[in-house]
Amino acid sequence: MRRIAFINEKGGTCKTTLAVNTAAWLARDRGLKVLLVDLDTQGHAGKSLGLDVRTLPRNVFHLLTEPAVRLEDVVQPSAIEGLSVLPAYKEMADFPLVVANDERRAHRLAERLASAEAAGFDVIVFDAPPSLGITTRNILVAATEVVVPVALTYFALDGCAEVADTVRQVAETEGRAELRITKVVPTLYRRTALATAILERLKSYFPDALASTPLGYNVKVDEAQSHGKTIWEYAPKSTGAQMLGAIAEEIYDGAPSKGAKRGKKVTRVA
């Protein structure tokens, strides 16, 4: 079972957009049974699929903190066949405090999702919060692959460097030798000299993992999210759908390689 985490410590990188639409593409275009796990306090992954996360009696927080709550008690269906959602909401802000004294606090998510494969899921997609705290560490312990969305802005390499360092550290300290960055996706792309320069640097750091399709701004993507739909439900022939489909296919087809596991050490912006 593939377990793909979308992670960046910085907000505004299109992380949730990529996670939701990639999960939908895997279910819709590859016929896979996909579980989308939201771990952000804003609950945007669930909202992007039309769920009213504010009114749900249980969410991922309850699964992680209450032993009696089972996976099937929390998972919600979506309008897309094969795609289910494990929603989150503001309760996740309390998660670090609740598990602070648990020696295995970084393994809560992996342990609670152990039944996912038995439930028939082919892929788990994680939408991480914009931080590298205990919640994201739980995701890295549970995941096997990391996709890093990188907004092509001045401080882009800082966030990418933080994620790369954290992935290495978790792989070593938690005995997760299989954990690696398999795709780095440039986002908020515009045809500017700065964007081109950042792309060239990313290509040198991640020669085997950099996505060949950057995600540029497309108003249909924003409109789809505002209607609680994926791009293929809302505007399947739009430029946004073409970009997101191409990126999802790269993530699906991209075979991890030696270069993708480690890459060069990323230099932060001075």
Backbone hydrogen bonds, N-H to C=O, Kabsch-Sander energy under -0.5 kcal/mol:
donor,donor_aa,acceptor,acceptor_aa,energy
2,R,122,D,-1.4
4,I,124,I,-2.8
5,A,3,R,-0.5
5,A,145,E,-2.8
6,F,126,F,-2.5
7,I,5,A,-0.7
7,I,147,V,-2.2
18,L,14,C,-2.3
19,A,15,K,-2.7
20,V,16,T,-2.8
21,N,17,T,-2.0
22,T,18,L,-2.4
23,A,19,A,-2.3
24,A,20,V,-2.3
25,W,21,N,-2.2
26,L,22,T,-2.5
27,A,23,A,-1.7
28,R,24,A,-3.1
29,D,25,W,-3.1
30,R,25,W,-0.8
30,R,26,L,-0.7
31,G,27,A,-0.6
32,L,26,L,-1.9
34,V,32,L,-0.7
34,V,82,G,-3.1
35,L,123,V,-2.5
36,L,34,V,-0.6
36,L,84,S,-2.9
37,V,35,L,-0.6
37,V,125,V,-3.4
38,D,36,L,-0.6
38,D,86,L,-2.6
39,L,127,D,-2.0
43,G,40,D,-1.5
47,K,43,G,-2.1
48,S,44,H,-2.6
49,L,45,A,-0.6
49,L,46,G,-1.1
50,G,47,K,-1.8
51,L,46,G,-2.4
53,V,51,L,-1.3
55,T,52,D,-1.5
60,V,87,P,-3.0
62,H,59,N,-0.7
63,L,59,N,-1.5
64,L,60,V,-2.2
65,T,61,F,-1.5
66,E,62,H,-2.1
69,V,66,E,-1.8
73,D,70,R,-1.2
74,V,70,R,-0.6
74,V,71,L,-1.5
75,V,71,L,-2.1
76,Q,85,V,-3.5
78,S,83,L,-1.3
81,E,79,A,-0.5
83,L,80,I,-2.1
84,S,34,V,-2.7
84,S,82,G,-0.6
85,V,76,Q,-3.4
86,L,36,L,-3.2
92,M,89,Y,-2.3
93,A,90,K,-1.9
94,D,91,E,-2.2
95,F,92,M,-1.1
98,V,94,D,-2.2
99,V,95,F,-2.0
100,A,97,L,-0.8
102,D,99,V,-2.0
103,E,101,N,-0.6
105,R,102,D,-1.7
107,H,104,R,-2.0
108,R,105,R,-0.9
111,E,107,H,-2.4
112,R,108,R,-2.3
113,L,109,L,-1.6
114,A,111,E,-1.0
116,A,113,L,-2.0
119,A,115,S,-1.6
120,G,117,E,-1.6
121,F,116,A,-1.9
122,D,33,K,-3.0
123,V,33,K,-1.6
124,I,2,R,-2.5
125,V,35,L,-2.7
126,F,4,I,-2.9
127,D,37,V,-2.9
128,A,6,F,-1.8
128,A,126,F,-0.7
131,S,129,P,-2.2
137,R,133,G,-2.1
138,N,134,I,-2.1
139,I,135,T,-1.7
140,L,136,T,-2.4
141,V,137,R,-2.2
142,A,138,N,-1.7
143,A,139,I,-2.1
144,T,3,R,-2.6
145,E,3,R,-2.2
146,V,180,R,-2.0
147,V,5,A,-3.5
148,V,183,K,-2.6
150,V,185,V,-3.0
151,A,149,P,-0.5
152,L,187,T,-2.2
153,T,151,A,-2.5
156,A,153,T,-2.0
158,D,155,F,-0.8
159,G,155,F,-1.2
160,C,156,A,-1.9
161,A,157,L,-2.4
162,E,158,D,-2.1
163,V,159,G,-2.1
164,A,160,C,-2.5
165,D,161,A,-2.5
166,T,162,E,-2.3
167,V,163,V,-2.7
168,R,164,A,-2.1
169,Q,165,D,-2.3
170,V,166,T,-2.7
171,A,167,V,-2.4
172,E,168,R,-1.8
173,T,169,Q,-2.8
174,E,170,V,-2.4
175,G,172,E,-0.5
176,R,170,V,-0.5
176,R,171,A,-1.2
177,A,175,G,-0.8
179,L,176,R,-1.7
180,R,144,T,-0.8
181,I,260,A,-0.6
181,I,261,K,-0.6
182,T,146,V,-2.0
182,T,180,R,-0.7
183,K,146,V,-1.4
184,V,209,A,-2.2
185,V,148,V,-2.1
185,V,183,K,-0.5
187,T,150,V,-2.5
188,L,215,L,-0.9
189,Y,215,L,-1.8
192,T,190,R,-2.2
196,T,192,T,-2.1
197,A,193,A,-2.2
198,I,194,L,-2.5
199,L,195,A,-2.4
200,E,196,T,-2.0
201,R,197,A,-1.8
202,L,198,I,-2.7
203,K,199,L,-2.3
204,S,200,E,-1.5
205,Y,201,R,-1.9
206,F,202,L,-2.9
209,A,206,F,-0.7
210,L,206,F,-1.8
211,A,184,V,-2.9
215,L,186,P,-3.0
216,G,214,P,-0.8
217,Y,189,Y,-0.7
221,V,218,N,-1.4
222,D,218,N,-1.0
223,E,219,V,-2.4
224,A,220,K,-2.4
225,Q,221,V,-1.9
226,S,222,D,-2.0
227,H,223,E,-1.1
227,H,224,A,-0.7
228,G,225,Q,-1.6
229,K,224,A,-2.5
233,E,230,T,-0.5
234,Y,230,T,-1.8
235,A,231,I,-2.9
238,S,235,A,-1.8
242,Q,238,S,-1.8
243,M,239,T,-2.5
244,L,240,G,-2.6
245,G,241,A,-2.3
246,A,242,Q,-2.1
247,I,243,M,-2.3
248,A,244,L,-2.4
249,E,245,G,-2.2
250,E,246,A,-1.9
251,I,247,I,-2.4
252,Y,248,A,-2.5
253,D,249,E,-2.9
254,G,250,E,-2.3
261,K,257,S,-1.7
262,R,258,K,-1.3
264,K,205,Y,-2.0
